[in-house]
Protein backbone atom coordinates (compact mmCIF):
# COMPACT_ATOMS: atom_id res chain seq x y z
CA UNK A 1 0.00 0.00 0.00
CA UNK A 2 1.15 3.53 -0.77
CA UNK A 3 1.03 5.67 2.38
CA UNK A 4 0.98 9.47 2.46
CA UNK A 5 1.02 11.74 5.53
CA UNK A 6 -0.65 15.16 5.87
CA UNK A 7 -0.07 17.33 8.97
CA UNK A 8 0.87 14.13 10.74
CA UNK A 9 2.86 14.11 13.98
CA UNK A 10 2.79 10.37 14.45
CA UNK A 11 1.11 7.23 13.25
CA UNK A 12 -2.40 7.16 14.72
CA UNK A 13 -3.08 5.04 17.75
CA UNK A 14 -5.92 2.56 17.48
CA UNK A 15 -8.94 4.16 19.16
CA UNK A 16 -10.19 2.85 22.49
CA UNK A 17 -12.17 4.44 25.32
CA UNK A 18 -9.15 4.56 27.59
CA UNK A 19 -8.10 7.40 29.85
CA UNK A 20 -6.12 9.78 27.67
CA UNK A 21 -3.26 11.54 29.49
CA UNK A 22 -3.43 14.40 26.96
CA UNK A 23 -6.81 15.44 28.39
CA UNK A 24 -6.04 17.83 31.22
CA UNK A 25 -8.42 17.20 34.11
CA UNK A 26 -7.18 20.37 35.81
CA UNK A 27 -8.98 22.57 33.28
CA UNK A 28 -12.36 21.79 34.84
CA UNK A 29 -12.86 21.23 38.54
CA UNK A 30 -15.32 18.39 39.11
CA UNK A 31 -16.09 16.67 42.41
CA UNK A 32 -17.53 13.61 40.67
CA UNK A 33 -15.53 10.43 41.27
CA UNK A 34 -15.42 9.70 37.53
CA UNK A 35 -16.17 11.76 34.45
CA UNK A 36 -15.88 11.50 30.69
CA UNK A 37 -16.91 13.85 27.88
CA UNK A 38 -16.97 12.48 24.32
CA UNK A 39 -18.27 13.30 20.85
CA UNK A 40 -20.95 10.74 20.02
CA UNK A 41 -20.22 10.26 16.32
CA UNK A 42 -16.49 9.69 16.61
CA UNK A 43 -15.76 8.87 20.25
CA UNK A 44 -13.38 11.85 20.47
CA UNK A 45 -12.48 12.30 24.14
CA UNK A 46 -12.72 15.93 25.26
CA UNK A 47 -12.22 15.39 29.00
CA UNK A 48 -11.44 12.43 31.24
CA UNK A 49 -11.23 11.88 34.99
CA UNK A 50 -10.80 8.36 36.42
CA UNK A 51 -12.85 7.16 33.46
CA UNK A 52 -11.86 3.49 33.82
CA UNK A 53 -12.73 3.29 37.52
CA UNK A 54 -15.55 0.88 38.34
CA UNK A 55 -18.53 2.52 40.03
CA UNK A 56 -22.02 1.53 41.11
CA UNK A 57 -24.08 2.90 38.19
CA UNK A 58 -27.52 3.17 39.81
CA UNK A 59 -30.33 3.89 37.34
CA UNK A 60 -28.08 4.70 34.41
CA UNK A 61 -27.96 0.90 34.20
CA UNK A 62 -31.23 1.34 32.32
CA UNK A 63 -29.30 2.59 29.29
CA UNK A 64 -28.26 -1.03 28.71
CA UNK A 65 -31.86 -2.13 29.22
CA UNK A 66 -32.86 0.46 26.62
CA UNK A 67 -30.17 -0.79 24.21
CA UNK A 68 -31.38 -4.39 24.42
CA UNK A 69 -35.00 -3.28 24.04
CA UNK A 70 -34.21 -1.25 20.91
CA UNK A 71 -32.24 -4.19 19.53
CA UNK A 72 -35.20 -6.52 20.13
CA UNK A 73 -37.49 -4.04 18.36
CA UNK A 74 -35.08 -3.70 15.45
CA UNK A 75 -34.88 -7.48 15.07
CA UNK A 76 -38.71 -7.70 15.33
CA UNK A 77 -38.57 -10.04 18.32
CA UNK A 78 -40.97 -7.63 20.03
CA UNK A 79 -43.02 -4.61 18.91
CA UNK A 80 -43.99 -1.30 20.49
CA UNK A 81 -47.62 -2.44 20.49
CA UNK A 82 -46.94 -5.65 22.42
CA UNK A 83 -49.00 -5.81 25.60
CA UNK A 84 -47.12 -6.82 28.74
CA UNK A 85 -48.82 -8.07 31.88
CA UNK A 86 -47.12 -6.64 34.96
CA UNK A 87 -45.69 -9.33 37.24
CA UNK A 88 -45.55 -9.42 41.02
CA UNK A 89 -41.79 -8.93 40.83
CA UNK A 90 -42.13 -5.74 38.80
CA UNK A 91 -44.88 -4.40 41.07
CA UNK A 92 -42.89 -5.05 44.26
CA UNK A 93 -39.54 -3.57 43.17
CA UNK A 94 -40.11 -0.12 44.68
CA UNK A 95 -37.91 2.99 44.55
CA UNK A 96 -38.37 5.06 41.35
CA UNK A 97 -41.51 3.89 39.60
CA UNK A 98 -44.04 4.60 36.86
CA UNK A 99 -46.61 3.19 39.35
CA UNK A 100 -47.49 -0.05 37.65
CA UNK A 101 -49.86 -2.36 39.50
CA UNK A 102 -49.71 -6.13 39.47
CA UNK A 103 -51.75 -7.44 36.55
CA UNK A 104 -51.74 -4.15 34.63
CA UNK A 105 -51.63 -4.61 30.86
CA UNK A 106 -49.31 -2.02 29.37
CA UNK A 107 -47.62 -1.58 25.98
CA UNK A 108 -43.89 -1.78 25.33
CA UNK A 109 -44.09 1.84 24.16
CA UNK A 110 -45.49 2.92 27.54
CA UNK A 111 -42.86 0.90 29.38
CA UNK A 112 -40.11 2.59 27.38
CA UNK A 113 -41.56 5.96 28.35
CA UNK A 114 -41.82 4.96 31.99
CA UNK A 115 -38.24 3.71 32.07
CA UNK A 116 -36.57 6.52 30.12
CA UNK A 117 -38.52 9.54 31.38
CA UNK A 118 -39.25 8.75 35.04
CA UNK A 119 -36.71 5.95 35.57
CA UNK A 120 -39.28 3.31 36.46
CA UNK A 121 -37.69 0.24 37.99
CA UNK A 122 -41.01 -1.52 37.47
CA UNK A 123 -40.85 -0.66 33.77
CA UNK A 124 -37.29 -2.01 33.48
CA UNK A 125 -38.26 -5.35 35.03
CA UNK A 126 -41.36 -5.61 32.84
CA UNK A 127 -39.31 -5.03 29.69
CA UNK A 128 -36.67 -7.53 30.81
CA UNK A 129 -39.26 -10.22 31.47
CA UNK A 130 -41.01 -9.57 28.16
CA UNK A 131 -37.79 -9.73 26.11
CA UNK A 132 -36.00 -12.62 27.83
CA UNK A 133 -38.70 -14.44 29.78
CA UNK A 134 -37.11 -13.66 33.14
CA UNK A 135 -34.89 -11.08 34.79
CA UNK A 136 -32.14 -13.66 35.19
CA UNK A 137 -32.05 -14.45 31.47
CA UNK A 138 -32.13 -10.75 30.64
CA UNK A 139 -29.12 -10.11 32.89
CA UNK A 140 -27.23 -12.76 30.93
CA UNK A 141 -28.10 -10.81 27.77
CA UNK A 142 -26.86 -7.59 29.39
CA UNK A 143 -23.47 -9.09 30.21
CA UNK A 144 -23.15 -10.72 26.80
CA UNK A 145 -23.88 -7.40 25.11
CA UNK A 146 -21.39 -5.63 27.37
CA UNK A 147 -18.71 -8.08 26.25
CA UNK A 148 -19.71 -7.68 22.59
CA UNK A 149 -19.49 -3.87 22.79
CA UNK A 150 -16.15 -3.93 24.58
CA UNK A 151 -17.39 -2.70 27.96
CA UNK A 152 -14.41 -4.10 29.84
CA UNK A 153 -15.23 -2.55 33.22
CA UNK A 154 -18.92 -3.39 33.38
CA UNK A 155 -20.94 -6.21 34.92
CA UNK A 156 -24.67 -6.31 35.53
CA UNK A 157 -26.79 -8.02 38.17
CA UNK A 158 -30.17 -6.49 37.33
CA UNK A 159 -31.90 -4.35 34.66
CA UNK A 160 -32.75 -1.37 36.89
CA UNK A 161 -29.57 -0.43 38.77
CA UNK A 162 -30.40 -0.88 42.45
CA UNK A 163 -27.24 -1.70 44.40
CA UNK A 164 -26.14 -5.32 44.10
CA UNK A 165 -22.97 -7.39 44.25
CA UNK A 166 -21.01 -7.46 40.99
CA UNK A 167 -23.06 -4.64 39.52
CA UNK A 168 -20.79 -1.89 38.20
CA UNK A 169 -19.80 0.25 35.23
CA UNK A 170 -17.08 2.77 34.42
CA UNK A 171 -17.62 6.22 32.93
CA UNK A 172 -15.74 5.10 29.81
CA UNK A 173 -18.01 2.08 29.38
CA UNK A 174 -21.12 4.20 29.87
CA UNK A 175 -19.95 6.68 27.23
CA UNK A 176 -19.18 3.85 24.82
CA UNK A 177 -22.59 2.28 25.43
CA UNK A 178 -24.34 5.61 24.86
CA UNK A 179 -22.48 6.35 21.63
CA UNK A 180 -23.47 2.92 20.33
CA UNK A 181 -27.07 3.49 21.43
CA UNK A 182 -27.37 6.88 19.73
CA UNK A 183 -25.53 5.85 16.58
CA UNK A 184 -27.42 2.57 16.14
CA UNK A 185 -30.84 3.62 17.43
CA UNK A 186 -31.26 7.41 17.11
CA UNK A 187 -35.00 7.01 17.72
CA UNK A 188 -34.25 6.80 21.46
CA UNK A 189 -34.12 10.60 21.43
CA UNK A 190 -37.91 10.50 21.17
CA UNK A 191 -38.06 8.94 24.63
CA UNK A 192 -35.19 10.65 26.42
CA UNK A 193 -36.22 14.14 25.32
CA UNK A 194 -39.75 13.99 26.77
CA UNK A 195 -40.19 16.26 29.77
CA UNK A 196 -43.19 14.58 31.39
CA UNK A 197 -44.95 11.23 31.53
CA UNK A 198 -48.39 10.28 32.80
CA UNK A 199 -49.57 6.80 33.70
CA UNK A 200 -52.68 5.79 35.63
CA UNK A 201 -53.50 9.46 36.18
CA UNK A 202 -50.14 10.17 37.82
CA UNK A 203 -47.93 12.74 36.07
CA UNK A 204 -44.19 12.86 36.70
CA UNK A 205 -41.48 15.10 35.30
CA UNK A 206 -38.30 13.83 33.67
CA UNK A 207 -35.49 13.04 36.10
CA UNK A 208 -33.00 14.81 33.79
CA UNK A 209 -31.99 18.08 35.55
CA UNK A 210 -30.87 19.79 32.32
CA UNK A 211 -33.77 18.87 30.05
CA UNK A 212 -35.61 22.05 29.13
CA UNK A 213 -33.12 24.13 31.12
CA UNK A 214 -29.96 23.88 29.02
CA UNK A 215 -30.37 24.45 25.29
CA UNK A 216 -29.49 21.44 23.18
CA UNK A 217 -29.83 18.78 25.90
CA UNK A 218 -32.14 15.90 24.90
CA UNK A 219 -31.15 13.01 27.21
CA UNK A 220 -30.20 10.66 28.78
CA UNK A 221 -30.39 9.37 32.37
CA UNK A 222 -29.83 10.13 36.04
CA UNK A 223 -29.19 7.71 38.86
CA UNK A 224 -28.94 7.60 42.63
CA UNK A 225 -28.32 4.93 45.24
CA UNK A 226 -26.43 4.98 48.52
CA UNK A 227 -23.46 3.20 46.92
CA UNK A 228 -23.49 5.14 43.65
CA UNK A 229 -24.16 8.64 44.90
CA UNK A 230 -25.71 11.02 42.38
CA UNK A 231 -24.79 10.17 38.80
CA UNK A 232 -25.90 11.31 35.37
CA UNK A 233 -25.24 10.78 31.69
CA UNK A 234 -26.17 13.79 29.55
CA UNK A 235 -26.55 13.98 25.79
CA UNK A 236 -27.11 17.02 23.65
CA UNK A 237 -26.41 18.76 20.36
CA UNK A 238 -24.93 22.16 19.59
CA UNK A 239 -23.47 23.24 16.24
CA UNK A 240 -24.55 19.84 14.84
CA UNK A 241 -22.14 18.07 17.21
CA UNK A 242 -23.61 15.60 19.72
CA UNK A 243 -21.67 15.09 22.94
CA UNK A 244 -22.10 12.55 25.72
CA UNK A 245 -21.21 13.68 29.26
CA UNK A 246 -20.90 11.11 32.05
CA UNK A 247 -20.60 12.03 35.73
CA UNK A 248 -20.48 9.27 38.33
CA UNK A 249 -20.52 9.69 42.09
CA UNK A 250 -21.34 13.31 42.92
CA UNK A 251 -22.35 14.03 46.51
CA UNK A 252 -25.75 15.67 46.08
CA UNK A 253 -28.51 16.30 43.60
CA UNK A 254 -27.60 20.00 43.52
CA UNK A 255 -23.93 19.29 42.77
CA UNK A 256 -24.93 16.82 40.07
CA UNK A 257 -27.13 19.42 38.40
CA UNK A 258 -24.50 22.18 38.58
CA UNK A 259 -21.56 20.07 37.46
CA UNK A 260 -23.48 18.38 34.63
CA UNK A 261 -24.43 21.79 33.24
CA UNK A 262 -20.83 23.03 33.42
CA UNK A 263 -19.56 19.77 31.96
CA UNK A 264 -21.92 19.85 29.00
CA UNK A 265 -21.06 23.47 28.20
CA UNK A 266 -17.33 22.73 28.46
CA UNK A 267 -17.36 21.04 25.06
CA UNK A 268 -18.63 24.17 23.36
CA UNK A 269 -16.76 26.84 25.33
CA UNK A 270 -13.27 25.28 25.28
CA UNK A 271 -13.28 23.79 21.78
CA UNK A 272 -13.85 25.25 18.32
CA UNK A 273 -15.57 23.44 15.48
CA UNK A 274 -13.09 23.13 12.61
CA UNK A 275 -13.77 21.56 9.22
CA UNK A 276 -10.87 19.18 8.73
CA UNK A 277 -11.94 17.46 5.51
CA UNK A 278 -13.69 19.00 2.50
CA UNK A 279 -15.25 16.41 0.19
CA UNK A 280 -15.02 18.80 -2.77
CA UNK A 281 -11.25 19.27 -2.45
CA UNK A 282 -9.05 17.14 -4.68
CA UNK A 283 -6.24 15.75 -2.55
CA UNK A 284 -3.87 14.38 -5.18
CA UNK A 285 -3.55 11.98 -8.10
CA UNK A 286 -2.94 8.26 -8.44
CA UNK A 287 -1.36 6.64 -11.52
CA UNK A 288 -3.79 4.64 -13.67
CA UNK A 289 -2.88 1.56 -15.70
CA UNK A 290 -4.52 0.89 -19.08
CA UNK A 291 -6.55 4.09 -18.94
CA UNK A 292 -7.24 6.85 -21.44
CA UNK A 293 -5.67 9.10 -18.81
CA UNK A 294 -2.48 8.27 -16.95
CA UNK A 295 -3.66 9.51 -13.54
CA UNK A 296 -6.86 10.18 -11.65
CA UNK A 297 -7.59 12.72 -8.93
CA UNK A 298 -9.07 11.52 -5.66
CA UNK A 299 -11.02 13.18 -2.84
CA UNK A 300 -12.71 12.32 0.44
CA UNK A 301 -16.17 10.78 0.25
CA UNK A 302 -17.57 13.08 2.96
CA UNK A 303 -16.90 16.24 4.92
CA UNK A 304 -15.56 15.92 8.44
CA UNK A 305 -15.45 18.48 11.25
CA UNK A 306 -13.71 18.22 14.59
CA UNK A 307 -13.86 19.95 17.97
CA UNK A 308 -10.35 21.24 18.67
CA UNK A 309 -8.68 23.72 21.00
CA UNK A 310 -7.46 26.87 19.28
CA UNK A 311 -3.84 26.21 20.27
CA UNK A 312 -3.83 22.54 19.28
CA UNK A 313 -4.42 22.60 15.52
CA UNK A 314 -0.99 21.00 15.07
CA UNK A 315 -2.29 17.93 16.90
CA UNK A 316 -4.58 17.03 13.98
CA UNK A 317 -3.36 13.91 12.18
CA UNK A 318 -4.41 12.77 8.70
CA UNK A 319 -3.06 9.54 7.28
CA UNK A 320 -3.98 8.46 3.72
CA UNK A 321 -3.74 4.87 2.52
CA UNK A 322 -4.04 4.43 -1.26
CA UNK A 323 -4.21 1.40 -3.50
CA UNK A 324 -0.83 0.57 -5.04
CA UNK A 325 -2.16 -0.25 -8.48
CA UNK A 326 -5.35 0.97 -10.18
CA UNK A 327 -6.48 -0.32 -13.55
CA UNK A 328 -9.02 1.32 -15.82
CA UNK A 329 -11.93 1.47 -16.26
CA UNK A 330 -12.58 3.58 -13.17
CA UNK A 331 -15.93 5.11 -12.25
CA UNK A 332 -16.42 8.40 -10.41
CA UNK A 333 -16.98 7.60 -6.75
CA UNK A 334 -15.04 4.35 -6.88
CA UNK A 335 -13.12 3.73 -3.65
CA UNK A 336 -9.37 4.12 -4.14
CA UNK A 337 -8.23 4.08 -0.52
CA UNK A 338 -9.00 5.50 2.89
CA UNK A 339 -8.19 8.49 5.08
CA UNK A 340 -7.68 8.14 8.84
CA UNK A 341 -8.24 11.29 10.90
CA UNK A 342 -6.95 11.65 14.44
CA UNK A 343 -6.46 14.26 17.14
CA UNK A 344 -4.08 14.13 20.10
CA UNK A 345 -3.11 10.57 19.22
CA UNK A 346 -6.70 9.32 19.15
CA UNK A 347 -8.00 7.77 15.94
CA UNK A 348 -11.43 9.28 15.28
CA UNK A 349 -12.62 8.67 11.75
CA UNK A 350 -11.95 6.55 8.67
CA UNK A 351 -13.20 8.14 5.44
CA UNK A 352 -13.15 6.42 2.02
CA UNK A 353 -11.06 8.14 -0.66
CA UNK A 354 -12.87 8.08 -4.01
CA UNK A 355 -12.21 8.81 -7.69
CA UNK A 356 -13.21 12.33 -8.75
CA UNK A 357 -14.27 11.28 -12.28
CA UNK A 358 -14.51 8.41 -14.76
CA UNK A 359 -11.42 7.08 -16.52
CA UNK A 360 -12.35 4.77 -19.42
CA UNK A 361 -10.11 1.95 -20.52
CA UNK A 362 -7.60 2.88 -23.23
CA UNK A 363 -7.61 1.30 -26.69
CA UNK A 364 -5.42 -1.72 -27.34
CA UNK A 365 -2.64 0.31 -28.99
CA UNK A 366 -2.19 2.57 -25.99
CA UNK A 367 -2.25 -0.40 -23.62
CA UNK A 368 0.50 -2.10 -25.64
CA UNK A 369 2.52 1.13 -25.69
CA UNK A 370 2.13 1.53 -21.91
CA UNK A 371 3.29 -2.07 -21.45
CA UNK A 372 6.39 -1.57 -23.61
CA UNK A 373 7.21 1.73 -21.92
CA UNK A 374 6.78 0.21 -18.49
CA UNK A 375 8.98 -2.75 -19.42
CA UNK A 376 11.89 -0.53 -20.48
CA UNK A 377 11.49 1.79 -17.48
CA UNK A 378 11.67 -1.22 -15.18
CA UNK A 379 14.73 -2.54 -17.02
CA UNK A 380 16.51 0.80 -16.69
CA UNK A 381 15.78 0.93 -12.97
CA UNK A 382 17.15 -2.61 -12.60
CA UNK A 383 20.41 -1.69 -14.40
CA UNK A 384 20.89 1.36 -12.20
Helices and strands as residue ranges (DSSP letters): E 2-6, G 25-27, E 34-39, E 45-49, G 58-61, H 62-74, E 83-85, H 88-92, E 105-107, H 108-118, H 121-132, H 135-149, H 171-184, G 186-188, H 189-192, E 196-199, E 202-205, E 217-225, E 229-238, E 241-250, H 253-269, E 272-277, E 282-287, E 295-300, E 304-308, G 313-315, E 316-322, E 335-343, E 346-355, H 364-383
